[in-house]
């Protein structure tokens, strides 16, 4: 691993800084991501963001001021050396940029697409202090990963000395994959157990291909496989394979990353009507099981007027999927205002471009069906914003006596998820919080010494990059603990 890629005082880096004064760099406008036209993309499942051109990428990389104390790195949950990968793009060393990324991230092409950079790394960019748009770190991360893969210059996994120590991973989502990559790089023998018939967890079943193509996920998985990571599909730990089975098979440590796949509903009348889905079920049927595609045997509603309840990224994924499934009208119903909506600004903008209507300050209180038991109306309570709650967002309050009915032949409920209860309920002695998440210490170790956990099973619902950060932290802690124990006389 060459220090030349990241050395702040490397000659090539000094030359880049000297070639263009900071004032000229800050005058360069932020790159605009090329996109498929809305009228075209609502009729297919192709990726909306098309990626920066080489010229755009170099120009955007030139904007980076290569700060001596870069705040962006502190805003990244996996600690990517952001200025170094960006400056390698600027000098045309795509392989070098990819190498820098691979040191901290097992899934750079994924993170460049779905991470909320505007709330993380980009929120710490020095440009914001100048009242200018931050460097497009996410766009550049995607560019480096995609280009390195296309040109065959993706950093090869560093050969490691096999330790002959087996560790297991429960779940193949972002937390599990990040953990697997870190442990494989350290020389551990890693096996990932996935309950479904596809590897990738929420990256496959939860995020539509118009936002994250399966081919991108598969490419990242292939890299992990080349590092020696083994994948076991159709294996439900807690059912087809128990914790004791894993211990008896010689696994020295197990990382639980089984996610938060249990959908939440609101407990209002009519939720059992036909045509009312959780977002988890709706997206899984379509993304993972091919519902609605020619030859698929998996059924799914194709509503003409679809209501999606919620304001997060999953709600945006659901409503935009409904448009692609043929919905003539697709409406987001959210109990707060647009300003409080937690979805990424880009996803909201894309939904608006695609003809989605937003009914903010409304909250469902009942679903009304027809004589055949199919949803036909949604009764909405009008809301207003009160005082801020513990999170700092203003709490929604009902306006007494103010309700409205709107027609709908399909409703998708996206109001949050709960942790998968299978692992907590199947392992004796495992401490669980009142929210149903696994209790862990500062090293992500559970109440059982061999068992660590991270991602949504601990957080109860979070971003891809936060889950990946958990995977990295747990890998470091587990590796240190296992090796320290083996060194004891």
C-alpha positions in Angstrom: 0.0 0.0 0.0 1.8 3.1 -1.2 1.9 6.2 1.1 2.2 8.2 -2.1 -1.6 7.9 -2.6 -2.4 9.6 0.6 0.6 11.7 1.6 -0.6 15.3 2.0 2.9 16.5 1.0 3.5 14.2 -2.0 5.0 16.2 -4.9 2.1 15.4 -7.2 -0.3 16.8 -4.6 1.7 20.0 -4.1 1.7 20.5 -7.8 -2.1 20.2 -8.0 -2.5 22.8 -5.2 -0.1 25.2 -6.8 -1.5 24.8 -10.4 -4.8 26.5 -9.6 -5.2 29.1 -6.8 -7.9 28.4 -4.2 -9.9 31.4 -5.4 -10.3 30.0 -8.9 -11.2 26.5 -7.5 -14.0 27.9 -5.4 -15.4 29.7 -8.4 -16.1 26.4 -10.2 -19.8 25.4 -9.9 -20.7 22.1 -8.4 -21.2 19.3 -11.0 -24.8 18.5 -12.1 -25.5 14.8 -12.2 -26.8 13.7 -15.7 -30.2 11.9 -15.3 -32.6 10.0 -17.4 -35.6 12.2 -18.4 -38.6 11.8 -16.0 -41.0 10.9 -18.9 -38.7 8.1 -19.9 -37.6 6.7 -16.6 -41.1 6.2 -15.1 -41.6 3.5 -17.8 -38.5 1.5 -16.9 -36.4 0.4 -14.0 -33.1 1.8 -15.3 -30.9 3.8 -13.0 -32.0 7.4 -12.9 -28.6 9.0 -12.1 -26.3 8.3 -15.0 -22.9 9.1 -13.5 -20.5 11.9 -14.0 -18.5 12.1 -17.3 -14.7 12.0 -16.9 -14.5 15.7 -17.6 -17.1 16.5 -15.0 -15.4 14.3 -12.4 -12.0 15.9 -12.9 -13.5 19.4 -12.7 -15.4 18.5 -9.6 -12.3 17.0 -8.0 -10.5 20.2 -8.8 -12.9 22.0 -6.5 -11.6 20.1 -3.5 -9.3 22.5 -1.5 -7.4 19.5 0.0 -7.9 21.0 3.5 -5.1 20.2 6.0 -7.8 19.2 8.6 -10.6 17.9 6.4 -13.9 17.9 8.2 -15.5 15.7 5.6 -13.5 12.7 6.9 -15.0 13.2 10.4 -18.4 13.1 8.8 -17.9 9.7 7.2 -19.0 6.8 9.4 -16.3 4.5 7.9 -13.6 7.2 7.9 -12.7 7.3 4.2 -9.7 9.5 3.4 -11.9 11.7 1.2 -9.4 14.3 0.0 -6.9 11.6 -1.0 -9.4 9.7 -3.2 -10.6 12.9 -4.7 -7.2 14.3 -5.5 -6.3 11.0 -7.2 -9.3 11.5 -9.5 -8.0 15.0 -10.3 -4.6 13.7 -11.4 -6.2 10.9 -13.4 -5.2 8.0 -11.1 -8.5 6.1 -10.9 -6.8 3.0 -9.6 -5.3 5.1 -6.8 -8.6 6.6 -6.0 -10.2 3.2 -5.8 -7.4 1.9 -3.6 -7.9 4.7 -1.1 -11.7 3.9 -1.0 -11.2 0.2 -0.6 -9.1 0.8 2.6 -12.2 1.9 4.4 -15.2 0.8 2.4 -16.2 -2.6 1.3 -19.0 -1.1 -0.9 -17.8 2.2 -2.5 -20.0 1.9 -5.6 -23.0 1.3 -3.3 -22.2 4.1 -0.9 -21.7 6.6 -3.7 -25.3 6.0 -4.8 -27.4 5.6 -1.6 -25.6 7.2 1.3 -27.0 10.6 2.6 -23.7 12.5 1.9 -25.6 15.8 2.4 -26.0 14.9 6.1 -22.6 13.3 6.6 -19.4 14.0 4.8 -20.7 16.8 2.6 -22.3 18.5 5.6 -18.7 19.1 6.9 -17.3 20.5 3.7 -15.5 23.9 4.1 -17.5 25.2 1.1 -20.6 25.5 3.3 -18.8 28.1 5.4 -18.3 30.1 2.2 -22.1 29.8 1.5 -21.2 27.6 -1.5 -22.3 24.1 -2.5 -20.1 21.4 -1.0 -17.9 19.2 -3.1 -20.0 16.4 -4.6 -18.2 13.6 -2.6 -20.9 11.0 -3.3 -20.8 11.6 -7.1 -17.0 11.3 -7.1 -17.1 8.1 -4.9 -19.4 6.5 -7.4 -17.3 7.7 -10.3 -14.1 6.3 -8.9 -15.7 2.9 -8.1 -17.6 2.5 -11.4 -14.6 3.7 -13.5 -12.1 1.4 -11.7 -14.4 -1.5 -12.2 -15.0 -0.7 -15.9 -11.3 -0.2 -16.6 -10.2 -3.2 -14.6 -8.1 -1.2 -12.3 -10.1 -1.8 -9.1 -7.6 -2.4 -6.2 -7.0 -6.1 -5.8 -7.5 -7.5 -2.4 -4.3 -7.6 -0.4 -3.2 -11.2 0.2 -3.4 -12.1 3.8 -1.9 -14.8 5.9 -4.7 -17.3 6.7 -5.2 -17.5 10.5 -7.3 -20.6 10.4 -9.9 -19.0 12.6 -13.6 -19.2 11.6 -16.1 -16.4 12.1 -19.7 -16.3 11.0 -22.0 -13.5 9.8 -25.8 -13.6 10.1 -27.2 -11.5 7.3 -25.7 -10.2 4.1 -26.8 -6.6 4.2 -24.4 -3.6 4.5 -23.3 -4.3 8.1 -22.7 -7.9 7.5 -20.8 -7.3 4.2 -18.6 -4.6 5.8 -17.8 -6.9 8.7 -17.0 -9.8 6.3 -14.6 -7.7 4.2 -12.8 -6.4 7.3 -12.3 -9.8 8.8 -11.3 -11.4 5.5 -8.6 -8.7 5.1 -7.3 -9.7 8.5 -7.0 -13.3 7.5 -10.1 -14.8 9.2 -12.1 -17.5 7.5 -15.5 -15.8 7.0 -18.9 -17.4 6.2 -21.9 -15.2 5.6 -25.3 -16.8 6.2 -28.3 -15.3 4.4 -31.9 -16.3 4.9 -33.1 -15.4 1.4 -32.2 -16.8 -1.9 -30.2 -13.7 -2.9 -27.1 -12.3 -1.3 -27.2 -8.5 -0.5 -29.9 -8.1 2.1 -31.7 -4.7 2.0 -29.4 -3.7 -0.9 -31.3 -6.2 -3.0 -34.8 -6.5 -1.6 -35.2 -3.0 -0.2 -33.6 -0.6 -2.7 -35.0 -0.4 -6.3 -32.7 -0.9 -9.3 -33.5 2.6 -10.5 -31.5 3.8 -7.5 -29.1 0.9 -7.0 -28.7 -1.6 -9.8 -28.3 -5.3 -8.8 -25.2 -5.5 -11.1 -23.5 -2.9 -8.9 -24.2 -5.0 -5.7 -23.1 -8.2 -7.5 -19.8 -6.6 -8.4 -19.1 -5.6 -4.9 -20.1 -9.2 -3.7 -17.7 -10.7 -6.3 -14.8 -8.7 -4.8 -15.6 -10.0 -1.3 -15.8 -13.6 -2.7 -12.3 -13.0 -4.3 -11.1 -12.2 -0.8 -12.2 -15.7 0.4 -15.6 -14.8 1.9 -18.1 -17.6 1.6 -21.8 -17.1 1.2 -24.5 -19.6 2.3 -28.0 -18.7 1.0 -31.4 -20.0 2.2 -30.0 -20.4 5.7 -32.1 -19.1 8.6 -30.0 -18.8 11.7 -32.3 -19.5 14.6 -34.3 -22.0 12.5 -32.4 -24.1 10.0 -29.2 -23.4 11.9 -28.9 -22.6 15.6 -26.4 -20.6 17.6 -25.2 -23.8 19.2 -24.7 -25.4 15.8 -22.4 -22.5 14.9 -20.4 -22.8 18.1 -20.1 -26.6 17.7 -18.9 -26.1 14.1 -15.9 -24.2 15.5 -16.9 -20.6 14.8 -14.8 -18.4 17.2 -17.0 -15.4 16.8 -20.4 -14.5 15.2 -21.6 -11.1 14.0 -25.3 -10.6 13.9 -26.4 -8.3 11.2 -29.9 -9.6 10.6 -31.5 -6.2 10.1 -34.8 -4.7 10.9 -37.1 -6.5 8.6 -40.3 -6.5 10.7 -42.7 -3.9 9.3 -44.6 -1.5 11.5 -48.2 -0.5 11.0 -50.2 2.2 12.7 -52.9 0.2 14.4 -55.8 1.9 12.7 -58.9 0.4 11.2 -58.7 -1.2 7.8 -55.1 -2.2 7.8 -56.1 -5.8 7.0 -57.9 -4.8 3.8 -56.7 -6.2 0.5 -54.5 -3.7 -1.2 -52.8 -2.4 2.0 -49.1 -3.4 2.0 -46.1 -2.6 4.2 -43.3 -1.1 2.2 -41.1 -4.1 3.1 -43.5 -6.5 1.5 -44.2 -4.4 -1.5 -40.6 -3.7 -2.3 -39.5 -7.2 -1.6 -42.1 -8.7 -4.0 -41.0 -6.4 -6.8 -37.2 -6.0 -6.2 -36.3 -9.5 -5.1 -39.1 -11.7 -6.5 -39.8 -10.0 -9.8 -43.5 -9.3 -9.2 -45.0 -7.5 -12.2 -42.4 -8.7 -14.6 -43.2 -11.1 -17.5 -43.1 -14.7 -16.3 -43.1 -13.9 -12.6 -45.4 -16.0 -10.4 -45.3 -13.5 -7.5 -48.5 -11.4 -7.3 -48.6 -7.7 -6.5 -51.2 -5.0 -6.8 -51.0 -2.5 -9.6 -53.0 0.3 -8.3 -54.2 3.2 -10.4 -54.3 5.6 -7.4 -51.7 4.7 -4.9 -51.2 6.3 -1.4 -47.8 5.9 0.3 -47.8 6.8 4.0 -44.5 8.1 5.3 -41.7 10.5 4.4 -38.5 8.5 4.5 -36.3 7.1 1.7 -38.3 3.8 1.8 -41.5 5.8 1.2 -39.8 7.5 -1.8 -38.7 4.1 -3.1 -42.2 2.8 -2.8 -44.0 5.7 -4.4 -41.6 5.8 -7.3 -41.8 2.1 -7.8 -45.6 2.4 -7.9 -45.3 4.9 -10.7 -43.2 2.4 -12.6 -45.8 -0.3 -11.9 -48.3 1.8 -13.8 -49.9 4.0 -11.1 -51.6 7.0 -12.8 -51.6 8.9 -9.5 -49.1 8.3 -6.7 -49.4 10.4 -3.5 -47.2 10.7 -0.5 -49.1 11.3 2.7 -46.9 12.6 5.5 -47.9 13.9 8.9 -45.3 16.7 9.1 -44.2 19.3 6.6 -41.8 19.0 3.7 -39.1 20.7 5.8 -39.3 17.8 8.4 -39.3 15.0 5.8 -36.4 12.7 6.5 -35.9 11.4 2.9 -32.9 12.6 0.9 -33.5 15.9 -0.9 -32.5 14.2 -4.2 -35.0 11.4 -3.8 -37.8 13.9 -3.0 -36.8 15.9 -6.1 -36.8 12.8 -8.3 -40.2 11.8 -7.0 -41.6 15.3 -7.8 -40.1 15.1 -11.3 -41.8 11.8 -11.8 -45.3 13.2 -11.0 -45.6 12.2 -7.4 -48.0 14.4 -5.3 -47.2 15.3 -1.7 -49.9 15.7 0.9 -48.1 17.0 3.9 -49.6 17.7 7.4 -52.1 14.8 6.9 -52.2 11.4 8.7 -54.3 8.3 8.0 -56.7 7.4 10.8 -58.7 4.7 8.9 -58.8 2.7 5.6 -62.2 2.0 4.2 -63.0 -0.9 2.0 -65.6 -2.0 -0.5 -68.0 -5.0 -0.3 -65.2 -7.3 -1.5 -62.8 -6.3 1.3 -60.5 -4.1 -0.9 -59.3 -0.7 0.1 -61.1 2.1 -1.6 -60.8 5.2 0.6 -58.3 6.6 3.1 -59.6 8.8 5.9 -57.0 11.5 6.7 -56.7 13.7 9.8 -55.4 17.2 9.1 -52.3 18.0 11.2 -50.4 21.1 12.4 -46.9 21.4 13.8 -46.5 22.0 17.5 -43.4 22.3 19.7 -40.2 20.5 18.9 -39.8 17.0 20.2 -36.7 15.4 21.7 -35.2 15.0 18.1 -35.6 18.7 17.5 -38.4 18.3 14.9 -41.7 20.0 15.6 -44.3 17.5 16.8 -47.4 17.0 14.6 -50.7 17.6 16.3 -54.2 16.8 15.0 -56.6 19.7 14.1 -59.7 18.8 16.0 -62.6 17.9 13.6 -60.6 18.4 10.4 -60.6 15.3 8.3 -60.7 14.5 4.6 -61.4 11.3 2.6 -59.4 10.5 -0.5 -59.9 7.6 -2.9 -57.2 4.9 -3.2 -57.1 1.4 -4.6 -53.7 0.6 -3.1 -52.0 1.8 0.1 -48.3 1.3 1.0 -47.4 1.9 4.7 -43.9 3.1 5.2 -43.8 4.3 8.8 -40.7 2.4 10.1 -39.5 -1.0 10.8 -38.6 -3.1 13.9 -35.7 -5.5 14.4 -36.0 -9.0 13.2 -37.1 -10.9 16.3 -35.8 -14.4 15.3 -32.2 -14.1 16.7 -33.2 -12.5 20.0 -35.9 -15.1 20.6 -33.9 -18.1 19.6 -30.7 -17.7 21.7 -30.8 -18.1 25.4 -29.1 -15.5 27.6 -29.1 -12.8 24.9 -29.9 -9.4 26.3 -32.5 -7.4 24.4 -33.6 -3.8 24.9 -37.2 -2.7 25.3 -37.3 -1.8 21.7 -36.4 -5.4 20.7 -32.9 -4.5 19.6 -29.8 -6.4 20.7 -28.0 -4.8 23.7 -24.4 -4.2 23.0 -21.4 -2.5 24.7 -19.1 0.2 23.2 -17.4 -2.6 21.2 -20.7 -3.9 19.8 -20.4 -7.0 21.9 -23.6 -8.6 23.1 -24.2 -10.3 26.5 -22.8 -13.5 25.0 -19.0 -13.3 24.6 -18.8 -14.9 21.1 -21.6 -12.8 19.7 -21.3 -9.2 18.3 -24.0 -7.3 16.5 -24.5 -4.1 14.5 -26.7 -2.4 11.9 -30.4 -2.2 12.2 -30.6 -5.1 14.7 -28.9 -2.8 17.1 -30.0 0.6 15.8 -33.5 -0.2 14.9 -33.3 1.3 11.5 -30.4 3.4 10.0 -28.5 4.2 6.8 -26.4 1.9 4.8 -23.2 3.7 5.8 -24.0 3.7 9.5 -24.5 0.0 9.3 -21.2 -0.4 7.4 -19.5 1.6 10.2 -20.9 -0.8 12.7 -19.4 -3.7 10.7 -16.0 -2.1 10.7 -16.0 -1.4 14.4 -17.3 -4.8 15.3 -14.6 -6.5 13.1 -11.8 -4.6 14.7 -13.1 -5.4 18.2 -13.8 -9.0 17.6 -10.4 -9.6 15.8 -8.5 -8.0 18.7 -10.5 -10.0 21.3 -10.0 -13.4 19.5 -6.3 -12.8 18.9 -5.7 -11.6 22.4 -7.4 -14.6 23.8 -5.3 -17.0 21.7 -2.1 -15.3 22.8 -2.8 -16.0 26.4 -0.8 -18.9 27.9 
